[in-house]
Amino acid sequence: MSLPLALLLSSALAGLALWKKALTLWGTVLAWGMCLVICLFGGLPAFLILAVTFLATVAANKLAGKRADPSGLRRKSGKRDALRVLCNVGVGTVMILLYGVTGAPRLILAYAAVMAESLSDSLASKLGPMGKGKTVDICTFHEVGVGLSGGVSGAGSAAAALGAALIGALCLLLPGADGKAALLVTVLGFLGSLFDSVLGSRIQVKYRCPVCGALTERDRHCGVPGRVERGWRWVNNDTVNLLSNLFAAVLAILVF
């Protein structure tokens, strides 16, 4: 893709993110830079994958609203700052950059798998809590609070599969990709979202509120500090997202 067109598309997507208040100012600046790299080295198909991932995430966030976290258990804000952008798009950007340097087809497919995981996880976390079924911990199968990381439900799993399939379908636009590659990207994206849930259950920090007894990702609940119940204090949702992106990328490189 030519530099002028890359600048135009990157600026348009960043401007839309700022207008919709989906990103902070510095988050927008970083996203613009990453989008520029993706456009220059991945071309229009890679940009479309990024744009659909972003637009679908914004739409799901708007549709779900407070229903994505009805009990206020998750430590997440509406806007994505620079760190959150880096943890969700950084690995994919590196895959595209390496693809531009080496020309290896598996790397652009790894980029697609990373974005499939990202959208799969986003739709599951936003749309899953809107379902009426139970939410259970992916590792223990014990019922957990709706919206808590590590929890899975029928609606969330369906949303995750939909997100992965959407990016999988867009893979058909990538150079040399076929139906088999699209199917594999879909599967890898969904597996990545499951891996995200496992990490959310096992190593992401959880606090116990001393007032109401709720298990939460917030270090303060009911106006008082919580005590660490399980997980590692330094592992939050952003860390889990980064590790899940890496998992999808490495798995894709090995598979392809």
C-alpha positions in Angstrom: 0.0 0.0 0.0 1.3 3.5 -0.8 2.2 5.8 2.0 -0.5 8.5 1.2 -3.2 5.8 1.3 -1.8 4.3 4.5 -1.8 7.7 6.1 -5.3 8.4 5.0 -6.8 5.1 6.2 -4.8 5.2 9.5 -5.9 8.8 10.2 -9.5 8.0 9.4 -9.7 5.0 11.7 -7.8 6.9 14.5 -10.1 9.9 14.0 -13.2 7.6 14.3 -11.8 6.1 17.5 -11.3 9.6 19.0 -14.7 10.8 17.9 -16.4 7.7 19.4 -14.4 8.2 22.6 -13.2 4.6 22.3 -9.6 5.5 23.0 -7.7 8.0 25.1 -5.6 10.6 23.3 -2.4 8.6 23.8 -4.2 5.4 23.0 -5.3 7.0 19.7 -1.8 8.1 18.8 -0.4 4.7 19.4 -3.2 3.0 17.5 -2.6 5.4 14.6 1.1 4.4 14.5 0.3 0.7 14.6 -2.4 1.0 12.0 0.1 2.8 9.7 2.5 -0.1 10.1 -0.2 -2.6 9.4 -1.3 -0.7 6.3 2.2 -0.3 4.9 3.3 -3.9 5.4 0.0 -5.8 5.3 -1.9 -3.8 2.7 -5.7 -3.3 2.4 -6.7 -6.8 3.6 -4.7 -6.4 6.8 -6.2 -3.0 7.4 -9.8 -4.4 6.9 -9.1 -7.1 9.5 -8.0 -4.4 12.0 -10.9 -2.1 11.1 -13.5 -4.8 11.5 -12.0 -5.9 14.8 -12.1 -2.4 16.1 -15.6 -1.5 14.8 -17.1 -4.8 16.0 -15.6 -4.3 19.5 -17.0 -0.7 19.6 -20.4 -1.9 18.5 -20.4 -4.7 21.1 -19.4 -2.3 23.8 -22.2 0.1 22.9 -24.7 -2.7 22.7 -23.8 -4.3 26.0 -23.2 -1.1 28.0 -23.3 -1.8 31.7 -24.7 -5.3 31.1 -21.2 -6.4 30.3 -20.3 -6.0 34.0 -23.6 -5.9 35.9 -22.1 -6.5 39.3 -19.1 -4.1 38.8 -16.6 -6.9 39.3 -14.2 -6.2 36.4 -11.4 -3.6 36.5 -11.9 -2.2 33.1 -12.8 1.3 31.8 -14.8 2.2 28.7 -11.8 3.9 27.0 -8.6 2.0 26.0 -5.4 3.7 26.9 -2.0 3.3 25.2 -1.1 0.3 27.4 -4.3 -1.5 26.6 -3.9 -0.8 22.9 -0.4 -2.1 23.0 -1.5 -5.3 24.8 -4.3 -5.9 22.2 -2.7 -4.9 18.9 1.1 -4.9 19.6 1.7 -8.6 18.9 -0.4 -8.4 15.7 1.6 -5.3 14.6 4.9 -7.2 15.2 3.6 -10.1 13.0 2.8 -7.7 10.2 6.2 -6.0 10.5 8.0 -9.4 10.4 5.8 -10.3 7.4 6.9 -7.1 5.6 10.6 -7.9 6.2 10.5 -11.7 5.4 7.5 -12.1 3.2 6.6 -15.4 4.9 2.9 -16.0 4.4 2.6 -17.7 7.9 3.3 -14.4 9.5 0.4 -12.5 8.0 -1.8 -15.5 8.9 -0.4 -15.3 12.5 -1.5 -11.6 12.4 -5.0 -12.7 11.4 -5.1 -15.3 14.2 -4.1 -12.7 16.8 -6.9 -10.4 15.6 -9.3 -13.3 15.6 -8.4 -14.0 19.2 -8.7 -10.4 20.1 -12.2 -10.0 18.6 -13.3 -13.4 19.9 -12.3 -12.4 23.5 -13.9 -8.9 23.2 -17.2 -10.2 21.9 -17.3 -12.9 24.6 -16.7 -10.5 27.4 -19.1 -7.9 26.1 -22.0 -10.0 24.7 -21.6 -13.1 27.0 -23.1 -11.4 30.1 -26.2 -10.5 28.1 -27.2 -14.2 28.0 -29.5 -15.8 30.5 -27.5 -18.9 31.2 -25.1 -19.5 34.1 -21.5 -18.3 34.1 -19.0 -20.8 35.4 -15.2 -20.8 35.9 -13.6 -22.5 32.9 -11.2 -24.5 35.1 -13.4 -25.4 38.1 -16.9 -25.2 36.6 -18.1 -23.5 39.8 -20.6 -20.7 39.2 -18.9 -17.2 39.2 -20.1 -13.6 39.0 -21.3 -12.5 35.6 -18.5 -10.6 33.8 -15.6 -12.0 35.9 -12.5 -13.0 34.0 -12.2 -16.7 33.7 -15.9 -17.2 33.5 -17.5 -18.8 30.5 -21.2 -19.2 29.4 -23.1 -20.5 26.4 -23.8 -17.0 25.1 -20.2 -16.0 25.6 -18.8 -19.0 23.8 -21.2 -18.4 20.9 -20.1 -14.7 20.7 -16.4 -15.9 20.8 -17.0 -18.3 17.9 -18.7 -15.6 15.9 -15.8 -13.1 16.4 -13.2 -15.7 15.4 -15.3 -16.8 12.3 -15.7 -13.2 11.2 -11.9 -12.6 11.1 -11.5 -16.1 9.6 -13.8 -15.2 6.7 -11.8 -12.0 6.1 -8.6 -14.1 5.8 -9.8 -15.1 2.3 -8.7 -11.6 1.2 -5.1 -12.2 2.3 -2.5 -13.2 -0.3 -2.4 -17.0 -0.9 -5.1 -17.7 1.8 -7.7 -20.4 1.1 -10.7 -21.9 2.9 -8.4 -24.2 5.0 -6.4 -21.2 6.2 -9.6 -19.3 7.0 -10.9 -22.3 9.0 -7.6 -22.6 10.9 -7.5 -18.9 11.8 -11.1 -19.3 13.1 -10.1 -22.2 15.3 -6.9 -20.6 16.5 -8.8 -17.4 17.4 -11.4 -19.4 19.4 -8.7 -21.4 21.1 -6.9 -18.2 22.0 -10.0 -16.9 23.7 -10.3 -20.1 25.7 -6.7 -19.7 26.7 -7.5 -16.1 27.8 -10.2 -17.5 30.0 -7.9 -20.1 31.5 -5.3 -17.4 32.3 -8.1 -15.2 33.7 -9.2 -18.0 36.0 -5.7 -19.2 37.1 -3.2 -16.3 37.2 -5.1 -13.0 36.9 -5.3 -11.3 40.3 -8.6 -11.5 42.1 -9.6 -9.7 45.2 -12.1 -10.6 48.0 -14.1 -7.7 49.2 -14.1 -7.7 53.0 -17.5 -5.9 53.1 -19.7 -7.8 50.7 -17.5 -10.9 50.2 -17.6 -10.5 46.4 -14.7 -11.9 44.3 -13.6 -9.1 42.1 -10.9 -7.8 39.8 -11.0 -4.4 41.5 -8.5 -3.7 44.2 -11.1 -1.6 45.9 -14.7 -2.6 46.3 -17.5 -1.2 48.5 -15.1 1.7 49.1 -12.5 -0.4 50.9 -9.3 -2.2 49.7 -9.7 -5.8 48.9 -7.4 -8.6 49.8 -5.8 -10.9 47.2 -7.7 -14.1 47.0 -5.8 -15.8 44.2 -3.6 -15.1 41.1 -0.5 -12.9 40.8 -0.8 -9.3 41.8 0.9 -8.0 38.7 -1.2 -9.9 36.3 -4.3 -7.9 35.2 -6.6 -8.1 32.2 -4.1 -6.3 30.0 -1.4 -8.8 30.8 -3.8 -11.7 30.1 -4.7 -10.1 26.7 -1.0 -9.8 25.8 -0.2 -13.4 26.7 -3.3 -14.6 24.8 -2.2 -12.7 21.7 1.2 -14.3 22.0 -0.3 -17.7 22.4 -2.4 -17.3 19.2 0.6 -15.9 17.2 3.0 -18.7 18.2 0.3 -21.4 17.6 -0.4 -20.0 14.2 3.3 -19.9 13.2 3.6 -23.5 14.3 0.4 -24.6 12.5 1.1 -22.8 9.2 
